């Protein structure tokens, strides 16, 4: 079983795939064809969203 820190290293190797997944998720969150939250999130909720996305990527690779 790998540790979460080693899965972070593999996440860097799979960056093109992770980048396109991030674009899809963030597009759905922020643009009008999704939830349209651009300019509506405060700093704390924005950082929470970032941590949730990064955490989901680490868990998915672990």
C-alpha positions as CSV (number, residue, x, y, z in Angstrom):
1,X,0.0,0.0,0.0
2,X,1.4,3.4,-1.0
3,X,1.4,6.4,1.3
4,X,-0.4,9.6,0.5
5,X,2.9,11.4,-0.2
6,X,3.9,8.9,-2.8
7,X,0.5,9.4,-4.5
8,X,1.3,13.1,-4.7
9,X,4.4,12.2,-6.7
10,X,2.3,10.1,-9.1
11,X,-0.2,13.0,-9.4
12,X,2.6,15.2,-10.8
13,X,3.4,12.5,-13.4
14,X,-0.3,12.4,-14.5
15,X,-0.6,16.2,-14.7
16,X,-2.1,16.5,-18.2
17,X,-5.0,14.2,-17.2
18,X,-5.4,15.9,-13.9
19,X,-5.3,19.3,-15.5
20,X,-8.1,18.5,-17.9
21,X,-10.2,17.0,-15.1
22,X,-9.6,20.2,-13.0
23,X,-10.7,22.3,-16.0
24,X,-13.9,20.3,-16.4
25,X,-14.8,20.5,-12.7
26,X,-13.9,24.1,-12.3
27,X,-15.7,25.0,-15.5
28,X,-18.9,23.4,-14.1
29,X,-18.5,25.2,-10.8
30,X,-17.7,28.7,-12.0
31,X,-19.2,29.2,-15.5
32,X,-22.8,29.9,-16.5
33,X,-23.4,26.4,-18.0
34,X,-22.7,25.0,-14.5
35,X,-23.3,26.6,-11.2
36,X,-22.2,30.1,-12.2
37,X,-20.3,30.8,-9.0
38,X,-17.6,33.1,-10.5
39,X,-17.3,36.1,-8.3
40,X,-19.7,34.7,-5.7
41,X,-17.4,32.7,-3.5
42,X,-15.6,34.3,-0.6
43,X,-12.0,33.5,0.2
44,X,-12.7,30.8,2.8
45,X,-15.1,28.9,0.5
46,X,-12.8,29.2,-2.5
47,X,-9.9,27.8,-0.5
48,X,-12.2,25.0,0.8
49,X,-13.0,24.2,-2.9
50,X,-9.3,24.0,-3.7
51,X,-8.6,21.7,-0.8
52,X,-11.5,19.5,-1.7
53,X,-10.4,19.1,-5.3
54,X,-6.8,18.5,-4.4
55,X,-7.8,16.0,-1.7
56,X,-10.1,14.2,-4.1
57,X,-7.2,13.9,-6.6
58,X,-4.9,12.5,-3.9
59,X,-7.5,10.0,-2.7
60,X,-8.2,8.9,-6.2
61,X,-4.5,8.2,-6.9
62,X,-3.9,6.5,-3.5
